[in-house]
Amino acid sequence: MTKCKFCGEKKTITKVLGYCKNCIRKGNKEILKDIIRAHYSARRIYALPEERPKKGILCGECANNCIIDKGQRGYCNLVENLNGRLFKVSDGDKGFLDYYLDPLPTNCVAEWLCPGCTGRGYPTYAYSRIAEYGYQNLAVFLKSCSLDCLFCQNWHFRRARPFEERKVSTVELCSKVTSSVSCVCWFGGDPSTQMQFTLTASKVMSQESKREGKIFRICWETNGLIREDYAAEAAQLSLETGGTIKFDLKVYNDELGIALLGRSQKQSFNMFKMLYDRFGQKKDIESFTISTLLIPGYVENEEVREISEFLSSIDNEIPYSLLAFSPNFLMYDLPTTSTRQADECYEVAKLCGLKNVHIGNRILLS
């Protein structure tokens, strides 16, 4: 319990922000200026661009739409303006990433409903009526992001040096899809900053699998800041292969989004609605699912209610997973999510009309 720097009340507050949720949500300009400075400091530690550039040449790789001047880099740190031309570390031929093979069933955000962990969609999209024991997931961690989450669970990618370190070719990654690999999951960081690569590699993997008569699902786990045409391609690939697009919708309130993520996530909510209105769910599996990390003191009942009302207004059967928070990165001083908080948020989501609500990472609950 810490005193809020604005209202003076003792609440669950992280030192890196210094303000309580209620004061942040009110949108006080001085509070937001102070919070933005905290993000600048956090990015400066790892020599990352402090803000999204707004002068120069449009990148257009993700929904941040950075406009990059000579000598500058985009917010993702993967694009640089060299003498008036943009040089991109990642493209259709190579990506900046790590990868590994993960035995199924795995601890994916969508493990409670995906074909590889549950057998849903058998025999079209799954090899088994239950979990695909003996098969593997190709887990691909993209080492860049379009947000700046102060609680990032995978913050270590910030240490990477994309212009100096090794990149992975499409050919190398696709060669890892052997007979025992039944799906690929693009996560990170976030795929939104390297969609050219993920789409190119996904198409090659899918085509090869079809030729061999294999089941091969394609999944994305993203914050939703994807360029619209890329997002539509990704959704189509997931729908065709029985994969899942997992949207990480963290905060509905704009001011709280700026505080926790470095920007509002409104574009992400709009992107999800656009995709869902266009594609919807497949008949026998869930192609779209949403998750929210329950952060003590910040993402609680009110935030879950706002997100749940948004989802319910689209389709009250959209799967919604509430994830337990574990102290990490610059919000290491907060407690883990309590069982009480998770249960309360679960009830809030159900009261908003959602029929398919799940509590994930229960092992982390205090």
C-alpha positions in Angstrom: 0.0 0.0 0.0 1.5 3.3 -1.1 0.3 6.9 -1.1 -0.8 8.2 -4.5 1.2 11.2 -5.6 -2.0 13.1 -6.6 -4.8 12.2 -4.2 -2.7 11.1 -1.3 -4.8 8.0 -0.6 -3.0 4.7 0.3 -3.7 2.1 -2.4 -2.0 -0.6 -4.4 0.3 1.5 -6.5 3.5 0.7 -8.4 6.5 2.9 -7.8 7.2 3.3 -11.5 3.9 5.2 -12.0 3.3 6.6 -8.5 -0.4 7.2 -9.1 -3.5 5.2 -8.3 -5.8 3.8 -11.0 -8.6 6.3 -10.2 -6.5 9.4 -10.6 -5.0 8.1 -13.9 -8.4 7.3 -15.3 -9.6 10.9 -14.8 -7.1 12.0 -17.5 -5.4 14.8 -15.5 -2.9 16.4 -18.0 -0.1 16.8 -15.5 -0.4 13.1 -14.4 -0.3 11.9 -18.0 2.8 14.1 -18.7 4.6 12.5 -15.7 3.6 9.0 -16.7 4.8 9.6 -20.3 8.2 10.6 -18.9 8.3 7.3 -17.0 7.9 5.5 -20.3 10.7 7.5 -21.8 13.0 6.6 -19.0 12.1 2.9 -19.3 12.9 2.8 -23.0 16.0 4.9 -22.6 17.5 2.1 -20.4 17.6 -0.2 -23.5 18.4 2.4 -26.1 14.9 2.1 -27.6 13.2 5.1 -29.3 11.4 7.0 -26.6 8.3 7.8 -28.7 6.7 7.1 -32.0 8.4 9.3 -34.6 6.1 11.7 -36.5 8.3 13.3 -39.2 9.9 11.8 -42.2 8.9 8.6 -44.2 5.9 6.5 -43.3 6.8 3.0 -42.2 3.3 1.4 -42.3 4.5 -2.0 -41.0 2.1 -1.9 -38.0 -0.8 0.2 -36.8 1.7 2.6 -35.0 2.4 4.2 -38.5 5.7 5.6 -37.5 6.9 8.5 -39.7 10.7 8.2 -39.5 13.2 11.0 -40.2 16.9 10.5 -41.3 18.9 8.8 -38.6 15.8 7.8 -36.6 14.4 4.4 -35.9 10.7 3.3 -35.6 9.2 2.6 -32.2 9.7 -1.1 -32.7 13.5 -0.5 -33.2 13.5 -2.7 -36.3 13.2 0.1 -39.0 15.8 2.8 -39.6 15.9 5.8 -42.0 19.3 5.6 -43.6 19.9 8.7 -45.9 16.3 9.0 -46.8 15.5 5.3 -47.3 13.9 2.9 -44.8 15.9 -0.1 -43.9 13.9 -2.9 -42.3 15.5 -5.7 -40.3 12.5 -8.0 -40.9 10.8 -8.6 -44.2 9.3 -11.6 -46.1 12.6 -13.4 -46.3 13.9 -13.0 -42.7 12.7 -12.2 -39.2 14.2 -11.2 -35.9 13.1 -14.0 -33.6 13.7 -17.0 -31.4 12.0 -20.3 -31.9 11.6 -23.7 -30.2 9.5 -26.8 -30.3 7.0 -27.1 -27.5 5.3 -30.5 -26.8 1.5 -30.5 -26.9 -0.6 -29.9 -24.9 1.2 -26.7 -24.0 0.5 -23.6 -21.8 -0.7 -21.5 -24.7 -3.2 -18.7 -23.8 -5.8 -20.6 -25.8 -5.0 -24.1 -24.5 -8.5 -24.4 -22.9 -10.1 -24.3 -26.4 -7.5 -24.9 -29.1 -7.7 -28.2 -31.2 -4.1 -29.2 -30.3 -4.8 -29.2 -26.6 -8.5 -30.2 -26.5 -9.2 -32.2 -29.7 -11.9 -29.7 -30.8 -12.4 -29.9 -34.6 -11.3 -33.5 -34.8 -10.6 -35.0 -37.4 -10.4 -31.9 -39.6 -8.2 -29.7 -37.4 -6.9 -32.1 -34.8 -5.1 -35.5 -34.9 -6.9 -36.7 -31.7 -10.2 -36.4 -29.9 -8.2 -35.2 -26.9 -4.9 -33.4 -26.6 -2.4 -34.2 -29.3 0.1 -36.0 -27.2 3.3 -36.8 -29.2 2.9 -33.8 -31.4 4.6 -30.4 -31.1 3.9 -26.7 -31.5 6.5 -24.5 -33.3 6.6 -21.5 -30.9 8.0 -18.4 -32.6 8.9 -15.5 -30.3 9.2 -12.2 -32.3 11.8 -10.0 -30.6 10.0 -6.6 -31.0 6.8 -4.9 -29.9 4.4 -2.1 -30.8 3.6 -1.4 -27.2 5.6 -0.4 -24.1 4.0 -2.4 -21.3 5.6 -1.5 -17.9 4.6 -5.0 -16.6 5.9 -6.9 -19.7 6.2 -10.6 -18.9 8.8 -11.1 -21.8 10.7 -7.9 -21.4 14.1 -9.6 -22.0 13.8 -9.0 -25.8 14.5 -5.3 -25.1 18.1 -6.2 -24.6 18.3 -7.4 -28.2 20.3 -5.5 -30.9 18.3 -6.2 -34.1 20.7 -4.5 -36.5 23.7 -6.5 -35.2 22.2 -9.9 -34.2 21.4 -12.9 -36.4 18.1 -13.0 -38.3 16.2 -16.2 -39.1 15.3 -17.0 -42.7 11.9 -18.2 -43.9 13.6 -21.3 -45.3 15.3 -22.1 -41.9 12.1 -21.7 -39.9 9.9 -23.6 -42.3 12.3 -26.5 -42.2 11.4 -27.1 -38.6 7.8 -28.1 -39.5 8.4 -31.9 -39.4 5.8 -34.6 -39.3 5.4 -34.2 -35.5 4.7 -30.5 -35.7 1.0 -29.7 -35.9 0.8 -26.0 -35.3 2.8 -22.7 -35.3 2.2 -19.9 -32.8 3.5 -16.4 -33.5 3.9 -14.4 -30.3 6.4 -12.2 -28.5 7.0 -9.2 -28.1 4.4 -9.0 -30.7 3.9 -10.2 -34.3 2.4 -6.9 -35.4 5.8 -5.4 -36.1 6.9 -8.4 -38.3 3.8 -9.4 -40.1 5.4 -9.6 -43.6 7.6 -12.4 -42.2 4.9 -14.2 -40.3 2.5 -14.2 -43.2 5.1 -15.3 -45.8 6.3 -18.2 -43.5 2.8 -19.2 -42.6 1.8 -19.5 -46.2 4.8 -21.7 -47.0 4.2 -23.9 -44.0 0.5 -24.2 -44.8 1.1 -25.1 -48.5 3.7 -27.7 -47.7 1.5 -29.3 -45.1 -1.4 -29.5 -47.5 0.8 -31.2 -50.1 1.8 -33.7 -47.5 -1.8 -34.2 -46.3 -1.0 -32.9 -42.8 -3.0 -31.0 -40.3 -1.2 -27.8 -39.6 -2.8 -24.9 -37.6 -1.6 -21.3 -37.7 -2.1 -19.1 -34.6 -1.2 -15.5 -33.7 -1.1 -14.0 -30.2 -1.2 -10.2 -30.5 -2.0 -6.9 -28.9 -4.0 -6.1 -32.1 -1.9 -3.2 -33.5 -1.8 -4.9 -36.8 -2.1 -3.2 -40.2 -5.6 -3.9 -41.5 -4.7 -5.9 -44.6 -2.2 -8.0 -42.7 -4.7 -8.7 -40.0 -7.3 -9.9 -42.6 -4.7 -12.2 -44.1 -3.8 -13.6 -40.7 -7.4 -14.2 -39.8 -8.1 -16.0 -43.1 -5.1 -18.3 -42.6 -6.2 -19.1 -39.1 -9.7 -19.8 -40.2 -8.6 -22.1 -43.0 -6.2 -24.1 -40.9 -8.2 -24.4 -37.6 -5.8 -22.0 -35.8 -6.7 -19.2 -33.4 -6.1 -15.5 -33.2 -5.6 -14.5 -29.6 -6.1 -10.8 -29.0 -4.5 -9.5 -25.8 -7.0 -6.7 -24.9 -5.4 -5.2 -21.8 -7.2 -2.0 -21.0 -10.3 -0.2 -22.4 -9.8 3.2 -20.8 -7.5 5.4 -22.9 -5.7 7.1 -20.0 -5.0 3.8 -18.2 -3.7 2.4 -21.5 -1.3 5.3 -21.8 -0.1 4.7 -18.3 0.4 0.9 -18.5 1.1 0.3 -22.2 2.5 3.6 -23.5 -0.6 4.3 -25.6 -4.3 3.8 -25.9 -5.4 0.4 -27.2 -8.5 1.7 -28.9 -7.1 0.8 -32.3 -6.8 -2.8 -31.1 -10.4 -3.0 -30.0 -11.5 -1.5 -33.3 -9.3 -4.0 -35.2 -10.8 -7.0 -33.3 -14.4 -5.8 -34.0 -13.5 -5.3 -37.7 -12.1 -8.9 -38.0 -14.9 -10.5 -36.0 -17.6 -8.7 -38.0 -15.9 -9.9 -41.2 -15.0 -13.4 -40.3 -16.7 -14.5 -37.1 -16.1 -17.9 -35.5 -15.9 -21.2 -37.4 -18.7 -23.6 -36.7 -16.9 -26.3 -34.8 -13.9 -24.3 -33.2 -13.2 -20.9 -31.7 -11.1 -18.9 -34.2 -11.0 -15.7 -32.0 -10.3 -15.5 -28.3 -9.5 -12.6 -26.0 -7.3 -12.4 -22.9 -6.8 -9.8 -20.2 -4.0 -9.7 -17.5 -5.5 -9.0 -14.1 -3.0 -6.4 -12.6 -3.6 -5.7 -8.9 -4.4 -2.0 -8.3 -4.9 -1.3 -12.1 -6.7 -3.9 -14.1 -9.6 -5.0 -11.9 -13.4 -5.2 -11.9 -14.1 -1.9 -13.6 -11.7 -2.6 -16.4 -12.9 -6.2 -16.9 -16.5 -4.8 -17.0 -15.6 -2.4 -19.8 -13.9 -5.0 -21.9 -16.7 -7.6 -21.2 -19.4 -5.1 -22.3 -17.5 -4.4 -25.5 -17.2 -8.1 -26.3 -20.8 -8.9 -25.3 -22.0 -6.1 -27.6 -20.3 -8.0 -30.5 -21.1 -11.7 -29.5 -21.6 -12.9 -26.0 -20.1 -16.3 -26.9 -16.6 -14.9 -27.6 -14.1 -16.8 -25.4 -12.6 -14.6 -22.7 -9.6 -15.6 -20.6 -8.6 -13.8 -17.4 -4.9 -14.3 -16.7 -3.1 -14.1 -13.4 -0.4 -11.4 -13.1 3.0 -12.2 -11.8 5.3 -9.2 -10.7 7.7 -8.5 -13.5 9.8 -5.8 -15.3 9.1 -2.3 -13.9 6.0 -3.4 -12.0 7.9 -5.9 -9.9 6.6 -4.3 -6.7 3.0 -5.3 -7.1 1.5 -8.5 -5.6 0.4 -11.4 -7.7 -3.3 -11.6 -8.7 -5.3 -13.0 -5.8 -7.9 -15.8 -6.1 -10.5 -13.4 -4.8 -9.7 -10.8 -7.5 -9.8 -13.4 -10.3 -13.1 -14.8 -9.0 -14.7 -11.3 -8.8 -13.6 -10.4 -12.3 -14.9 -13.8 -13.6 -18.3 -12.9 -12.1 -18.2 -9.4 -13.5 -17.6 -10.8 -17.0 -20.4 -13.3 -16.6 -22.8 -10.6 -15.4 -22.0 -8.6 -18.6 -23.5 -11.5 -20.5 -20.4 -13.4 -21.6 -21.0 -17.1 -21.7 -17.5 -18.4 -22.3 -15.2 -17.1 -19.5 -12.1 -18.8 -18.2 -9.4 -18.1 -15.5 -6.0 -18.9 -16.8 -2.6 -19.4 -15.0 -4.4 -20.4 -11.8 -1.1 -21.7 -10.4 0.0 -18.1 -10.0 -3.0 -17.0 -8.0 -2.3 -16.0 -4.4 
